[in-house]
Amino acid sequence: MKRQEFLNEKIPMVEIFNSISGEGITSGFLTTFVRVYGCNLRCSYCDTKYSYDGEYSLMAPIEILGEVNRLNCKRVIVTGGEPLEEEKIKRYIPLYLAQNGYEVRIETNGSVRLYDEDEIYQFTSKKERKNLFYTLDIKCPSSNMDKFNIFEENFKSLIIGDEIKFVVGNFDDLDYSMEVVKRYKEYFKGVTLNFSPVFSKIEPSQIVDYLKIRNKFFAENNLDVRLNLQLHKIIWDKDKRGV
């Protein structure tokens, strides 16, 4: 999609607010969250069902940018729902905000294509990805959505500063995650691998013990691996919105 076409559209939006980034390599930084409406998946543990089964408002791109400007954070996380659903106008919000000088991270569920060079060029007139990073989910079996994962096609697009997130609810999920890491390890150099517990389903200490046992493999393959906890669920009630 070309930028001018995008600017003439209205986009279903759930909320825009400031908080701290609750997880991943940006955890703890003050951040503006831009939450779009709609998702193509239905994960068993989803904690944002309101993003596809709740209220939304239609906003023009310039209105979204205006609200982000008002909130005045240099870091932006575009989340959902699923921001990168194909053939949806919302797919271009991250490119638009990055083009306007923000450091944008896209939280995407791993079942849709990441941007390719042609798509970036068509919108921005530049082929390189600037001010734009991915937090790419790999769905594990307990999500009931693992059959929708896109692996190699998306992994080829990852660069330093991007991250992978495995949300794990049990040891089968951990084993599944490790098989993915072993198979595609060549794509993960410089990419952070996050292992995140499904809230109340597995203890963080169990994940740490699992990763420690496999440290030799991570070290030999120069892989950055971390435990990922959701800070916002520690600081506030786990169901509180807008934090």
N, C-alpha and C positions, 0 to 999 in steps of 0.2 A: 504494500500500500504506500502511496505517496503521501508526504506530509500534509499537503493542502487538502486532500480528501479526508484525512484523519481529522483535521481541524474543524471540518464542517459537521462532524458527527456528535452524538450524545452517547454517553457510556454509563451503564448501570454500575453504581458505586454503593458500597456498604458504609464505609467510614474512612476518615482521614484524621489522624491524631498523632500527638507526640508522646513518646515514652522512651524507655531504654530498649535496645535490642535484647530480646530474651534468650537468644541461643545462637550457636554457631560462632564463627571467628570474630564477629562484630559484637558479641555479647557484652552488655554493660554500657555501650555507647548510646548517647542520646540520639534518637532517630525519629524521623517522621514515617509513619506507617500509612500506606495507601492500599486500602483493601477493596478489591474489585468484587463484583457479584458473579456467581456462577462457577460450577465445577463439573468436570466430566467424570470424576471418580466419586465413590462412596466408601471411604475407608472405615473399617470397623471401629477404630478408635478416634474418629474425627472429633475435634474439640471446637470446630468453628462451623457447625451446621447452619448457623444463621447466615453464613456467606453464600449459601445456595438455596436455603429454604426459609428466608426471612425477608424483611423489608429492604428496599434499596431506593436510591434516588438517581435520576438521570442528570449527568453533569457534562458540560462541554469541556474539551481539553483545556481551554484557557481558564475555566473555572477551577479545574483540578490544580493547575499550575498556580493559580492565584492563592488557593488555600495552602498549598505547600510553601509558597513564598511567605505567607503570613506566619506560618509556624516556625520558619527560619532555622531549620537544621540542615547542615550540609549533607548528611547521610539520609538516604531514603530507602525503605524496603517496600517493594511492591509485592503484595501477597493476596491471598484470596480465601476460599475459592482457588481458581487456577488462572493466573494472569495471562498465560501464553496459549490459551485455547485457540486453535486455528480457525480462521475465517470469522474471527470476532474482533471488533474494533479495539477492545481493551488490550489486545496483544501489543499494541504500539505505545501504550502509556510509558513503559520503561524507557524506550528509545527517546520519546519526547522529553521526559524529565532529564535524562542523561544529556541530551542535546542542549538543555537549558542550564547546564553546569552542575547538576547534582551528581553525587556519587550514589549510584543506584544498584541495589541488590535485588534480584528477582528470586522469590521463593516459588519454585515450580515442582510439580509432582512427578516428573519423570516419564509421563505417558504422552507428552506432546513434544514436537520438534523444538529445539532451540533455534535461535536465529542463524541463518547462514549469511555468507558475505553478500549475496545478491539482495537479500531482503533488507539487510542493513544499508546497503548502498542505495536502494530504491527510496528509502525513507530519509536518509541523512546526506546522501551524495558522497559518502565516505565508506570505504570497505572495512576499515579497522573498527574494532569494538572499543569505544572510549567511555570511561566512567561507568562501566556496566559489568556486573558480576552475577554469577549464578550460585544459588544454593539449590542443588539438584537432588531431589528425593529419589531413593531407590526403594520401591515398595517391597516389603518382606511378606512372607506367606500369611502371617496373622492379620495383615491389613485386608486380606481377601481381594487385593487389587494387583498382586504381583504379576499376573499374566499380561498386564498392560505396560510393563516397563519397556522403555526404549534404551538399549545399551550402547552399542558401538557408535551408532550414528550420532548420538548426543555426546558421548565421551570424547569424540574427535574434536568437538568445539570447545573443550575446557582449556583454560589457561591458568597461569599463576594468579591467585586471588579468588578463584572459584572454589567451591566446596561441595562435597557429597554428604548426604545425610541418610543414614540407615536408622529408621525408627523400629526398635526391636521390642517384642513383647515376651519372648521366651528364648530358649537355647536353640530351637530350630531356626528362629530368625537370625540369630548370631551365626550359625553355621551357613545359612543361605548367604548372608552378607560376606562372609569370608570367601565363599566360592566365587562370588562376583569380583571381589578384590583380587583374588589369585588369577582369575581368567583375564581381567582387563587391567592389570597392574601397570602396564606400560603407559596407559593414559592418565594415570593418577600422580605422576611426578609433579610436585609443586602444587598439588590440589589437596586440601585438607579433607580427611575422612572422619566424619562425625558419627559416633554411635550414641543414639539417644533412646532412653527407656520410655516405653509406653507408660504413662503415669499410673502407678499402683499395680502394674503387671509384673515388673521385674525390678529387682533392687539394683541401683547404680553400682554397688560393690560387686555384684555378680558380673556385670559387664567389665569392670576393671580387672577382675581376676581372669576373665576370659581373654582379654587383650594382653595382659602381662605374659600369659603362657605363650602367646604368639609373637612376642616382641622381636625374637630373632628374625622371623620372616619380614616384619615391618622394617627393621633396621637394614637387613641385607638388600631390600628393594627400595630403600630411601623413601619410605612412605610416612607421611605425617598423619598420625591417628590420635583422636582425642575423645574423651567422654564428653557428651553434650547434655547438659541439664537445662531445663526451661526455667530461667531465673524468675520470670513473671509469675510462675506457679508457686514459687517459693516465697516471693515477696508478698503477693496478694492471693486472694482466694482463687482456686484453680479455674473457676467459671467466670471470673470478673472480666468484663469487656473493656476495651479502650485503655488498656494498660500495657 
